[in-house]
C-alpha cells in the first residue's frame, strides 16, 4: 500500500484531493478486524515483512503533452530514493532512513542537492515507512480509527483514519469486498494554506504474492489538474545501491523527450 502512495510524491505540488464526504458507521466491523482483512488482502503480514527492498518504475502523466518517467526505490529500515523527469528536468529525493534527506528540484532553482527542510523531513519519515502505517501501528505511535463507510467510484469502502505519531492525519478507504485500497486522502500546508489531496488506486496485480496498484489517479483541491501514474514494473527484493539513499548527485541531462503521445487508456 505505502509503495503506491509514495508515487504520488512525484507530482510537484499539483497532487490533489477532495475531502471525505459524510461517512456512515460500518456495522458489525471493528478497526482491528478491518486492518486484519486489509493486510490479508495485500498478501499477509508475513510476506509483507519479508520484503527487504522494492523498485517501482513507470510514467507520470499530467496531460497528453506533459509526462515523464519515474523511479522509486525503497530499502529497510525506511530508506527511500525517487526521481522523476519532466521537460528534460529531473526532480530527485533521497532519505537515509535515519535523520538526513536530500532533494534536487530544478523547477524551484535547486539544481544541486540540498538538505531537506524540517517540514520535508517530517513528511518523508512517514512516506518512507516501508510497510505502511497499518503494520505495527501501535509500535510506531500511529492511531487507527474506523470512521464509517463511503462510496468510492460507486463501490462501498471502509474508511480508516490514521493519525501518525507526529500528528499528521490521513484517511484510507478500502473496498468492502476486496479490502484493497481504493482511495487515500490527506492534507498539507502550502504557503500558509491547507491543501487537500486525493488519490484513487486501480489495476491491482500480484507481484511475488503481494498486491500492488498499477494505476493511480490524483487530484488537488483548488486545481483542475489531474495526474495519472501508470506503473510499468515493480521489483520485489532487487539489488539497490546503498549510495542511492545518501547525498544525491546531479543527474546527467536526459535526452530530448519523444514526441507527445496520449496516455494509455484506463486498465
C-alpha positions in Angstrom: 0.0 0.0 0.0 2.6 2.5 1.0 4.7 1.8 -2.1 1.8 3.0 -4.2 1.2 6.1 -2.0 4.8 7.1 -2.4 4.4 7.5 -6.1 2.1 10.5 -5.5 5.0 12.4 -4.2 6.3 13.0 -7.7 3.5 15.4 -8.6 5.4 18.6 -7.8 2.8 20.0 -5.5 0.0 19.5 -8.1 -1.3 16.4 -6.4 -4.9 16.6 -5.4 -7.8 15.7 -3.3 -11.4 16.1 -2.3 -12.2 15.9 1.4 -14.2 12.9 2.6 -17.9 13.1 2.4 -20.3 12.1 5.2 -19.5 8.6 6.4 -21.8 6.1 7.9 -20.8 3.7 10.6 -19.5 0.3 9.4 -22.0 -2.1 11.1 -20.5 -5.2 12.7 -16.9 -4.4 11.9 -14.2 -3.3 14.3 -11.0 -1.4 13.4 -8.8 -4.4 14.2 -10.9 -6.7 12.0 -10.7 -4.3 9.1 -7.0 -3.9 9.4 -6.5 -7.7 9.6 -8.5 -8.2 6.4 -6.7 -5.4 4.7 -3.3 -6.9 5.5 -4.5 -10.4 4.4 -5.7 -8.9 1.1 -2.3 -7.4 0.4 -0.7 -10.9 0.8 -0.4 -11.4 4.5 1.7 -9.9 7.2 4.5 -12.5 6.9 5.0 -11.7 3.2 4.8 -8.0 3.7 7.5 -8.0 6.4 9.7 -10.4 4.4 10.3 -7.9 1.7 13.6 -6.0 2.1 13.8 -3.8 -1.0 11.5 -2.6 -3.7 11.9 -0.8 -7.0 9.0 0.8 -8.9 9.2 2.3 -12.4 6.6 3.8 -14.7 5.3 7.0 -16.2 3.6 10.1 -14.7 1.1 11.9 -16.9 -0.1 15.5 -16.2 -1.7 15.7 -19.6 -1.0 14.1 -23.1 1.8 16.7 -23.7 3.3 16.7 -20.3 4.6 13.4 -18.9 7.7 11.6 -18.0 9.3 8.6 -16.4 9.8 8.0 -12.7 11.7 5.7 -10.5 11.2 4.8 -6.8 13.4 2.6 -4.6 13.0 1.5 -1.0 15.0 -0.4 1.5 14.5 -1.3 5.1 14.5 0.4 7.5 12.8 3.4 6.0 15.3 4.3 3.3 13.9 5.9 0.1 15.1 7.3 -3.2 12.9 8.6 -6.0 13.3 10.6 -9.2 11.1 11.9 -12.0 11.9 13.6 -15.3 9.6 16.2 -16.8 10.5 18.6 -19.7 14.1 17.3 -19.5 14.4 18.3 -15.9 14.9 15.7 -13.1 13.5 16.0 -9.6 15.1 13.6 -7.1 14.9 12.9 -3.4 16.7 10.6 -1.0 16.4 9.7 2.6 18.8 7.6 4.6 16.2 6.1 6.9 17.5 8.0 9.9 17.9 11.7 10.0 19.1 13.0 6.7 17.4 13.7 3.4 18.3 15.4 0.2 16.4 17.0 -2.7 17.2 18.2 -6.2 14.4 20.2 -7.9 15.4 22.4 -10.8 11.8 23.6 -11.1 12.4 25.7 -8.0 16.0 26.5 -8.6 17.6 23.6 -6.7 19.9 22.3 -9.4 22.3 20.6 -6.9 21.4 18.5 -3.8 20.2 20.5 -0.8 19.3 19.1 2.6 15.6 18.6 3.2 13.8 21.2 5.3 12.5 20.3 8.7 9.0 20.1 7.2 10.2 17.9 4.4 11.9 15.6 6.9 8.7 15.3 8.9 6.8 14.2 5.9 9.5 11.9 4.4 9.7 9.8 7.6 6.0 8.7 7.0 6.5 8.4 3.3 9.4 6.1 3.7 7.6 3.8 6.2 8.3 0.5 4.4 5.2 -1.4 5.4 2.8 1.4 5.7 1.0 2.9 8.7 -1.3 -0.1 9.4 1.6 -2.6 10.1 2.8 -2.4 13.7 0.8 0.8 14.1 0.9 0.9 17.9 4.7 0.4 18.0 5.0 3.3 15.5 2.8 5.5 17.6 0.0 5.6 14.9 -3.6 5.7 15.9 -6.2 4.0 13.6 -9.9 4.7 13.8 -12.7 3.2 11.7 -14.9 6.2 11.0 -17.5 4.5 8.8 -18.1 3.8 5.1 -18.3 5.8 1.9 -18.8 5.4 -1.8 -15.6 5.3 -3.9 -16.2 5.3 -7.6 -19.6 3.7 -7.0 -18.3 1.0 -4.6 -18.6 0.8 -0.8 -15.5 1.3 1.2 -14.5 1.3 4.8 -12.8 4.5 5.9 -9.8 4.3 8.3 -8.5 7.5 9.8 -4.8 7.3 10.6 -3.2 9.8 13.0 0.6 9.5 12.8 2.9 9.9 15.8 3.8 13.4 14.5 0.2 14.5 14.3 -0.3 14.1 10.5 -3.7 12.7 9.6 -4.7 10.7 6.5 -7.8 8.7 5.5 -7.6 5.3 3.8 -10.7 3.9 2.1 -10.7 0.1 1.5 -13.1 -1.7 -0.8 -15.6 -3.7 1.4 -15.4 -6.7 -1.0 -11.7 -6.9 -1.8 -10.2 -5.0 1.1 -7.8 -3.4 -1.3 -7.0 0.3 -1.0 -9.4 2.3 -3.2 -8.6 5.9 -2.1 -6.2 7.9 0.1 -6.8 11.4 1.1 -4.8 13.9 3.2 -3.9 17.5 3.7 -0.8 19.6 3.9 0.0 23.3 4.4 1.4 25.0 1.3 2.4 28.7 1.6 0.3 29.0 4.7 -2.8 27.5 3.1 -4.3 24.0 3.7 -4.3 21.9 0.5 -6.2 18.6 0.4 -5.1 15.7 -1.8 -6.8 12.6 -3.0 -5.5 9.5 -4.9 -7.5 6.6 -6.3 -6.0 3.2 -6.9 -6.7 0.9 -9.8 -5.4 -2.2 -11.7 -4.2 -4.3 -8.8 -1.7 -7.1 -9.7 0.1 -9.9 -7.9 3.8 -9.5 -7.6 5.6 -12.1 -5.5 2.4 -12.9 -3.7 1.7 -9.3 -2.8 -0.9 -7.0 -4.3 0.1 -3.7 -5.9 -1.8 -1.0 -7.7 -0.5 -0.3 -11.2 -2.6 2.9 -11.8 -3.0 5.9 -9.5 -5.2 8.9 -10.4 -4.7 12.0 -8.2 -6.2 15.5 -7.8 -5.8 18.5 -5.6 -8.3 20.9 -4.1 -8.5 24.2 -5.9 -6.9 22.8 -9.0 -8.4 21.4 -12.2 -5.3 19.4 -12.9 -5.5 15.6 -12.6 -2.4 13.5 -12.6 -2.2 9.8 -13.6 0.6 7.4 -12.7 1.0 4.2 -14.7 3.3 1.7 -13.2 5.2 -0.4 -15.7 7.3 -2.6 -13.4 7.5 -3.5 -9.7 10.5 -5.4 -8.5 10.5 -7.2 -5.1 13.9 -7.6 -3.4 16.1 -6.2 -6.2 19.7 -5.2 -5.6 19.7 -1.4 -4.7 22.8 0.7 -4.5 23.2 1.9 -0.9 24.6 5.2 -2.3 21.1 6.0 -3.7 19.9 6.8 -0.2 22.7 9.3 0.5 23.5 12.7 -0.9 22.2 13.0 -4.4 24.4 13.5 -7.4 23.1 15.9 -10.1 21.6 13.7 -12.8 23.0 13.9 -16.3 20.9 15.9 -18.8 18.3 13.5 -20.1 17.8 13.0 -23.9 15.1 15.0 -25.6 11.6 13.8 -24.9 9.9 11.8 -27.6 7.0 13.2 -29.5 4.0 13.7 -27.3 1.6 10.7 -27.2 -1.7 10.4 -25.4 -1.6 8.4 -22.2 -2.8 4.8 -22.4 -6.4 4.1 -21.7 -7.7 3.1 -18.3 -7.0 -0.5 -17.4 
